[in-house]
C-alpha cells in the first residue's frame, strides 16, 4: 500500500482559535468605538456606574468636611446670603401646603425625626440638633416636629416617627434592628443617579418615602430658590457698584473637583479655552480657593471675573446643584432688581417642615419595591458625547 500522510487536525484547531479570537477582538473594538458618537445619549443598564464607598467622596464636587466645619460652612453661607436667618420660611410653593392654616406649637403632638447617618457632615440636616422650637421660630405652618442626629438619640429607635437614611452613607449591616409599622423610613440622596456607590435594589421594600432632588420625590430637595422683593426692597437706593459695576480684569473661572464627570463638562471647558482664558480652581486645576471660606471666594469671583462656569457633573432628570444659584447671584442679571435668592439654611428648614407636615397628615401606605427603577432608570441620566475629528478610530488603527 502506498504510504500517505494523514492530515493533521491541529491546523483546523489553530484556525478556529484564531477565528474566534479575531471575533472577540472585533467585538471589543466595536464596543470601544460605540463611545464616540456625537450628541446626547442616554445611559443603558450597562452604563450605570457603581462606585465603592471608599472612593465615593472623590467623585463629588462637595468638599469633605468634619461635622463642625460643615455646620460652620452651612451657616456661614446662610448668614452672608441675601435672606437673613431671622426671616421666616415660605412654603407656599409646596403643593401640600395649599390652604393649610398654621397650627401652634404643642409638645404633646411632637413628631420625632432621627437622622441615622449623614453624607455631608450636617448631623440634623442643617437644623439645630434636637431643637424642639426651631420650626416654630422659622414660621413652619406645622411646627410640631423635632429632628435630631443619631448621636443625640434620646429614645428607642423604634419609637421615632421617621428615620432619614443618607444612601451614600448607608450599609446593609448598619440598619435598625426594630421598627414599628407606622415608622417611615426615608431614602435620602442628593447626588445624581449616575453617581451611586451601591445597588439601590439591595434596599427594596424598606423605604416608605424618598427625599431627593427629583421633583417626584415625597420630599423634594432644592439647591436654592428665588422670591420676589418687597416694595421697600425694590425702592431702596442701589449702590454705585450695583448700578455701574467695576471693570473686571479676567474672563472666566471654574471651580471643579471631579475631573471626568459623566456630563462631559471638561470637554466643553477645553473647547472654551480655545477662545479665552479659563482659570480652573480645585482638584482639576492649579488654582486654589477653599470652599470652607465661601465668602472670600465669592467676593474674589465677583471682583475679578466676568463669568463663572456652572457645569453640573451629571445630566439627570431634575438634577441641579448650588452652582446654578451661585451663578445667578451675579449682580449684572436684570431679574435681581425684582427678586432675591433664598439661602441653604432656609431650604433645609422648608424640607423638614414639609416632612413634618406629612408625618402629621399623610397616612398613605407606601413602600418602594424597585429602587433601581425609580432612582436609576427613571432618572434618565445622559452623558455628553461629541465627535472629535482629530480622534483616530480604534477600527481605523487596525485597517477596518
C-alpha positions as CSV (number, residue, x, y, z in Angstrom):
1,X,0.0,0.0,0.0
2,X,1.3,3.3,-1.0
3,X,2.3,5.4,2.0
4,X,0.4,8.6,2.6
5,X,0.4,11.3,5.3
6,X,-2.7,11.6,7.5
7,X,-3.9,15.2,7.6
8,X,-3.3,16.7,10.9
9,X,-6.2,18.2,12.9
10,X,-4.0,20.7,14.6
11,X,-4.2,23.4,11.8
12,X,-8.0,23.3,12.0
13,X,-7.9,23.8,15.7
14,X,-5.5,26.7,15.3
15,X,-7.7,28.3,12.7
16,X,-10.7,28.1,14.9
17,X,-8.8,29.7,17.8
18,X,-7.5,32.5,15.5
19,X,-11.0,33.0,14.1
20,X,-12.8,33.3,17.4
21,X,-10.0,35.4,18.8
22,X,-10.5,37.9,15.9
23,X,-14.2,37.8,16.5
24,X,-13.8,38.7,20.2
25,X,-11.3,41.4,19.3
26,X,-13.6,42.9,16.8
27,X,-16.5,42.8,19.3
28,X,-14.3,44.6,21.8
29,X,-13.2,47.3,19.4
30,X,-16.8,47.8,18.3
31,X,-17.8,48.3,21.9
32,X,-15.0,50.8,22.4
33,X,-16.0,52.6,19.2
34,X,-19.5,53.0,20.5
35,X,-18.3,55.6,22.9
36,X,-17.6,58.0,20.1
37,X,-20.9,59.3,18.6
38,X,-21.7,62.9,19.0
39,X,-24.8,64.2,20.7
40,X,-26.6,63.5,24.0
41,X,-27.1,59.7,24.6
42,X,-28.8,58.0,27.5
43,X,-27.2,55.6,29.8
44,X,-28.4,52.0,29.4
45,X,-28.3,49.3,32.1
46,X,-24.6,48.6,31.3
47,X,-23.6,52.2,31.7
48,X,-24.8,52.6,35.3
49,X,-21.6,53.1,37.3
50,X,-21.5,51.8,40.8
51,X,-18.7,53.1,42.9
52,X,-17.1,51.6,46.0
53,X,-17.8,53.6,49.3
54,X,-14.1,54.2,50.0
55,X,-13.8,56.3,46.8
56,X,-17.2,57.8,46.7
57,X,-16.2,61.2,48.2
58,X,-13.7,61.5,45.5
59,X,-16.5,61.8,43.0
60,X,-18.5,64.6,44.5
61,X,-17.9,68.3,43.9
62,X,-18.5,68.7,47.6
63,X,-15.6,69.2,50.0
64,X,-15.4,66.5,52.7
65,X,-15.6,68.4,56.0
66,X,-15.8,67.4,59.6
67,X,-19.3,67.9,61.2
68,X,-18.2,71.1,62.9
69,X,-16.6,72.5,59.7
70,X,-19.7,71.5,57.7
71,X,-22.1,73.3,60.1
72,X,-19.9,76.4,60.0
73,X,-19.8,76.3,56.2
74,X,-23.6,75.8,56.1
75,X,-24.5,78.6,58.4
76,X,-21.8,81.0,57.1
77,X,-23.4,80.7,53.6
78,X,-26.7,81.4,55.2
79,X,-25.7,84.4,57.2
80,X,-24.0,86.1,54.3
81,X,-26.8,85.4,51.8
82,X,-29.4,87.8,50.7
83,X,-32.1,86.4,53.0
84,X,-31.2,86.7,56.7
85,X,-31.5,83.8,59.2
86,X,-34.2,85.8,61.0
87,X,-36.5,85.8,58.0
88,X,-39.3,83.3,58.0
89,X,-39.5,80.5,55.5
90,X,-42.1,80.4,52.7
91,X,-43.6,77.0,51.9
92,X,-46.4,78.4,49.7
93,X,-44.7,76.8,46.6
94,X,-45.2,73.3,48.1
95,X,-48.5,71.8,46.9
96,X,-49.2,70.0,50.2
97,X,-49.5,73.4,52.0
98,X,-52.2,74.7,49.8
99,X,-55.0,76.1,52.0
100,X,-53.2,74.9,55.2
101,X,-53.7,77.1,58.2
102,X,-50.8,77.4,60.7
103,X,-51.2,75.5,64.0
104,X,-49.5,76.4,67.3
105,X,-46.6,74.5,68.9
106,X,-47.9,71.7,71.2
107,X,-45.3,69.4,72.7
108,X,-47.8,66.7,73.2
109,X,-48.2,66.4,69.4
110,X,-44.5,66.4,68.7
111,X,-43.3,64.1,66.0
112,X,-39.7,62.9,66.1
113,X,-37.3,62.5,63.2
114,X,-34.0,60.7,63.5
115,X,-31.1,61.2,61.1
116,X,-29.5,57.7,61.1
117,X,-26.4,58.8,59.2
118,X,-25.3,61.8,57.1
119,X,-23.3,62.4,54.0
120,X,-22.2,66.0,54.2
121,X,-21.3,66.5,57.9
122,X,-24.7,68.0,58.8
123,X,-26.0,65.7,61.6
124,X,-29.5,67.1,61.7
125,X,-29.9,68.2,58.0
126,X,-28.6,71.6,58.7
127,X,-31.0,72.4,61.5
128,X,-30.2,72.7,65.2
129,X,-29.8,69.2,66.6
130,X,-32.7,68.4,68.9
131,X,-34.2,71.9,69.0
132,X,-38.0,71.5,69.5
133,X,-38.9,75.1,68.7
134,X,-36.8,75.7,65.5
135,X,-39.6,75.0,63.1
136,X,-41.9,77.3,65.1
137,X,-39.4,80.2,65.1
138,X,-38.9,79.8,61.3
139,X,-42.6,80.0,60.5
140,X,-43.4,76.4,59.6
141,X,-47.2,76.0,59.4
142,X,-46.8,72.6,61.2
143,X,-44.1,73.2,63.8
144,X,-44.7,70.1,65.9
145,X,-41.6,68.1,65.0
146,X,-38.0,67.8,66.3
147,X,-35.1,66.4,64.3
148,X,-32.0,65.0,65.8
149,X,-28.9,63.1,64.9
150,X,-28.1,59.6,66.0
151,X,-25.5,60.9,68.5
152,X,-28.3,62.7,70.3
153,X,-30.8,59.8,70.1
154,X,-32.9,60.2,73.2
155,X,-35.3,57.3,72.8
156,X,-35.5,53.7,71.4
157,X,-35.1,53.7,67.7
158,X,-38.4,52.1,67.0
159,X,-40.3,54.9,68.7
160,X,-39.2,57.6,66.2
161,X,-41.9,58.6,63.7
162,X,-39.4,58.8,60.8
163,X,-35.7,57.9,60.2
164,X,-33.7,59.5,57.4
165,X,-31.0,57.4,55.7
166,X,-28.4,59.1,53.5
167,X,-28.0,56.5,50.8
168,X,-24.3,57.4,50.3
169,X,-23.6,56.5,53.9
170,X,-26.0,53.5,54.4
171,X,-24.8,49.9,54.5
172,X,-27.0,46.8,54.8
173,X,-25.2,45.7,58.0
174,X,-26.0,49.0,59.8
175,X,-29.8,49.3,59.8
176,X,-32.1,49.5,62.9
177,X,-33.0,46.0,64.1
178,X,-36.5,47.1,65.1
179,X,-39.2,49.3,63.6
180,X,-42.9,49.8,64.0
181,X,-45.4,49.5,61.2
182,X,-46.2,53.2,61.3
183,X,-42.5,54.4,61.2
184,X,-41.4,56.0,58.0
185,X,-38.0,55.1,56.6
186,X,-36.8,57.9,54.2
187,X,-34.4,57.4,51.3
188,X,-32.2,60.5,51.2
189,X,-29.9,61.2,48.3
190,X,-28.6,64.5,47.0
191,X,-26.1,63.0,44.4
192,X,-27.3,62.3,40.9
193,X,-28.4,58.8,39.9
194,X,-25.3,58.4,37.7
195,X,-23.0,58.6,40.8
196,X,-24.2,55.9,43.2
197,X,-21.8,53.6,45.0
198,X,-24.0,50.6,45.7
199,X,-27.0,48.9,44.2
200,X,-30.3,50.5,45.3
201,X,-32.2,47.3,44.9
202,X,-30.4,46.0,48.0
203,X,-32.9,48.1,50.0
204,X,-36.1,47.2,48.0
205,X,-39.1,47.1,50.3
206,X,-37.5,49.1,53.1
207,X,-38.2,52.7,52.3
208,X,-41.6,54.5,52.5
209,X,-40.6,58.0,51.3
210,X,-38.0,59.5,49.1
211,X,-36.1,62.7,49.8
212,X,-34.1,63.7,46.7
213,X,-33.6,66.4,44.1
214,X,-36.2,64.7,41.9
215,X,-39.5,66.6,41.7
216,X,-41.5,63.4,42.0
217,X,-39.9,62.7,45.4
218,X,-42.1,62.6,48.5
219,X,-39.9,65.4,50.0
220,X,-38.2,67.5,47.3
221,X,-34.8,68.8,48.0
222,X,-33.8,72.1,46.3
223,X,-30.4,73.7,45.9
224,X,-31.9,77.2,46.1
225,X,-34.9,79.3,45.2
226,X,-35.7,82.9,44.4
227,X,-38.5,85.1,45.8
228,X,-39.9,88.5,44.9
229,X,-38.5,91.6,46.6
230,X,-40.8,93.6,48.7
231,X,-41.9,97.1,47.6
232,X,-39.5,98.6,50.2
233,X,-36.6,96.5,48.9
234,X,-37.3,97.5,45.3
235,X,-37.4,101.2,46.1
236,X,-34.2,101.0,48.2
237,X,-31.4,103.1,46.6
238,X,-28.8,101.0,44.8
239,X,-25.1,101.3,45.4
240,X,-22.8,102.6,42.8
241,X,-21.3,99.1,42.4
242,X,-24.8,97.7,41.6
243,X,-25.7,100.4,39.1
244,X,-22.3,100.6,37.4
245,X,-20.2,97.5,38.0
246,X,-16.4,98.0,38.0
247,X,-14.4,96.6,35.1
248,X,-13.1,93.1,35.8
249,X,-9.7,92.0,34.6
250,X,-10.3,88.3,34.0
251,X,-12.7,86.5,31.7
252,X,-13.9,83.2,33.4
253,X,-13.4,81.0,36.4
254,X,-14.4,77.4,37.0
255,X,-14.4,75.6,40.4
256,X,-14.2,71.8,39.8
257,X,-13.0,68.7,41.7
258,X,-14.4,65.9,39.6
259,X,-12.2,65.9,36.5
260,X,-14.0,63.3,34.4
261,X,-17.7,63.9,35.0
262,X,-20.3,61.9,33.2
263,X,-21.8,65.2,31.8
264,X,-18.7,65.8,29.7
265,X,-18.3,69.3,31.1
266,X,-14.5,69.0,31.0
267,X,-14.7,68.7,27.2
268,X,-16.8,71.9,26.9
269,X,-14.3,73.7,29.1
270,X,-11.4,72.7,26.9
271,X,-13.3,73.9,23.9
272,X,-13.9,77.3,25.6
273,X,-10.2,77.6,26.4
274,X,-9.5,77.8,22.7
275,X,-11.3,81.2,22.6
276,X,-10.5,82.8,26.0
277,X,-8.7,82.1,29.3
278,X,-10.5,79.9,31.9
279,X,-8.9,79.9,35.4
280,X,-9.6,76.4,37.0
281,X,-9.8,76.1,40.8
282,X,-9.9,72.9,42.8
283,X,-8.6,69.4,42.3
284,X,-8.7,69.7,38.5
285,X,-6.7,72.9,38.2
286,X,-3.6,74.7,39.5
287,X,-5.6,77.4,41.5
288,X,-7.0,77.1,45.0
289,X,-9.7,78.8,46.9
290,X,-11.1,76.8,49.9
291,X,-14.9,76.3,49.8
292,X,-14.9,76.4,53.6
293,X,-14.2,80.1,53.1
294,X,-17.0,80.6,50.6
295,X,-17.5,84.3,51.4
296,X,-13.9,85.3,50.3
297,X,-14.1,83.0,47.3
298,X,-17.4,84.6,46.1
299,X,-16.0,88.1,46.7
300,X,-12.9,87.2,44.7
301,X,-15.0,85.9,41.8
302,X,-17.3,89.0,41.8
303,X,-14.3,91.4,41.8
304,X,-12.1,89.6,39.2
305,X,-14.2,87.6,36.7
306,X,-16.7,88.5,34.1
307,X,-18.1,84.9,34.0
308,X,-18.3,81.9,36.3
309,X,-18.7,78.5,34.6
310,X,-21.5,76.5,36.3
311,X,-21.3,73.0,34.8
312,X,-23.0,70.1,36.6
313,X,-21.3,66.7,36.9
314,X,-24.3,64.8,35.6
315,X,-27.2,65.3,33.2
316,X,-30.1,63.7,35.1
317,X,-33.8,64.4,35.4
318,X,-34.4,67.4,37.7
319,X,-30.7,67.5,38.9
320,X,-29.2,70.9,39.7
321,X,-26.9,72.0,42.5
322,X,-26.0,75.2,44.2
323,X,-23.8,76.1,41.1
324,X,-26.8,77.3,39.3
325,X,-27.8,79.7,42.1
326,X,-24.2,80.7,42.8
327,X,-24.1,81.9,39.2
328,X,-27.5,83.7,39.4
329,X,-26.1,85.8,42.3
330,X,-24.1,87.8,39.8
331,X,-25.1,91.5,40.0
332,X,-25.4,92.0,36.3
333,X,-28.6,90.0,35.9
334,X,-31.6,92.3,35.4
335,X,-34.0,90.0,37.3
336,X,-32.1,90.8,40.5
337,X,-33.8,94.2,40.6
338,X,-37.1,92.3,41.4
339,X,-36.1,89.1,43.1
340,X,-33.7,87.7,45.7
341,X,-32.3,84.2,46.5
342,X,-33.1,82.1,49.5
343,X,-30.2,80.6,51.2
344,X,-29.3,76.9,52.0
345,X,-30.4,77.1,55.7
346,X,-34.0,78.2,54.7
347,X,-34.1,75.5,52.1
348,X,-33.2,72.9,54.8
349,X,-35.9,74.2,57.2
350,X,-38.5,74.1,54.4
351,X,-37.7,70.5,53.6
352,X,-38.0,69.3,57.2
353,X,-41.1,71.5,57.6
354,X,-42.6,69.6,54.6
355,X,-41.6,66.2,56.2
356,X,-43.2,67.3,59.4
357,X,-46.5,68.1,57.7
358,X,-46.5,64.7,56.0
359,X,-45.9,63.0,59.3
360,X,-49.0,64.6,60.8
361,X,-51.3,64.3,57.8
362,X,-50.1,61.7,55.2
363,X,-51.3,58.2,56.3
364,X,-50.9,56.6,52.9
365,X,-49.3,53.2,53.0
366,X,-46.4,53.3,50.6
367,X,-43.3,51.2,50.0
368,X,-40.6,51.5,47.3
369,X,-40.2,47.9,46.0
370,X,-38.0,48.7,43.0
371,X,-35.4,51.4,43.8
372,X,-33.3,50.6,40.8
373,X,-36.2,51.6,38.5
374,X,-37.3,54.7,40.5
375,X,-33.9,56.2,41.2
376,X,-31.6,54.9,38.5
377,X,-33.6,54.2,35.3
378,X,-36.4,56.8,35.8
379,X,-33.8,59.5,36.4
380,X,-32.9,59.1,32.7
381,X,-29.3,60.2,33.1
382,X,-27.4,61.1,30.0
383,X,-23.9,61.7,29.0
384,X,-22.4,64.2,26.5
385,X,-20.7,62.6,23.5
386,X,-19.2,64.6,20.7
387,X,-17.2,63.7,17.7
388,X,-13.6,64.7,17.7
389,X,-12.4,65.0,14.1
390,X,-8.8,64.5,15.2
391,X,-9.6,61.4,17.1
392,X,-8.5,58.2,15.3
393,X,-11.0,55.4,15.3
394,X,-9.9,52.2,17.1
395,X,-11.1,50.3,14.0
396,X,-9.1,52.5,11.6
397,X,-6.0,51.7,13.5
398,X,-6.4,48.1,12.5
399,X,-7.4,48.9,8.9
400,X,-11.2,48.2,9.3
